[in-house]
Amino acid sequence: MNTTPNLPKLSVNLEETSQITGFSERSIRRFAQRGLLHPTRVSRRLIFTLTEIKRFLDSSTAS
């Protein structure tokens, strides 16, 4: 029996970030290297919080 409640997703991987933003995975990596998008590393994988993705999109559309 699974007693774990369904929790909302708080972070996504590189591929999902690409799908959410509409930018290619390569562009997402470049944004991270330039300090425009701030991922967390888990082992060798880039993980992006949904809050960080929203901040990035808000700042890029404000220009």
C-alpha positions in Angstrom: 0.0 0.0 0.0 1.4 3.4 -1.0 0.8 6.0 1.7 3.0 8.7 0.1 0.8 11.7 -0.9 1.1 13.0 -4.4 3.3 16.1 -4.0 3.7 18.8 -6.6 6.8 18.7 -8.7 9.3 21.4 -7.5 12.1 20.9 -10.0 12.7 19.6 -13.5 15.6 18.3 -15.5 17.3 19.8 -18.6 14.9 18.3 -21.1 11.8 19.3 -19.2 13.2 22.9 -18.8 13.7 23.0 -22.5 10.1 22.0 -23.1 8.7 24.5 -20.6 10.7 27.5 -21.9 10.7 26.7 -25.6 14.5 27.0 -25.7 16.8 24.2 -26.9 18.8 22.2 -24.3 21.9 23.7 -25.7 20.6 27.2 -25.1 19.5 26.3 -21.6 23.1 25.1 -20.9 24.5 28.4 -22.3 22.1 30.5 -20.1 23.4 28.5 -17.1 27.0 29.0 -18.1 26.5 32.7 -18.5 24.8 32.9 -15.1 21.4 33.9 -16.5 19.7 30.7 -15.3 20.8 29.1 -12.0 20.5 25.3 -11.9 21.4 22.9 -9.1 23.7 20.0 -9.9 22.7 16.5 -8.7 25.7 14.4 -9.6 26.4 15.5 -13.1 22.8 16.4 -14.0 21.4 19.9 -14.1 18.2 20.4 -12.1 16.1 23.6 -12.4 13.5 24.6 -9.8 10.2 25.8 -11.2 10.7 29.1 -9.2 14.1 29.7 -11.0 12.5 29.0 -14.4 9.8 31.5 -13.7 12.3 34.1 -12.5 14.3 33.6 -15.7 11.3 33.8 -18.0 10.0 36.9 -16.2 13.4 38.6 -16.4 13.9 37.7 -20.1 10.4 39.1 -21.1 10.8 42.2 -19.0 13.6 43.5 -21.3 
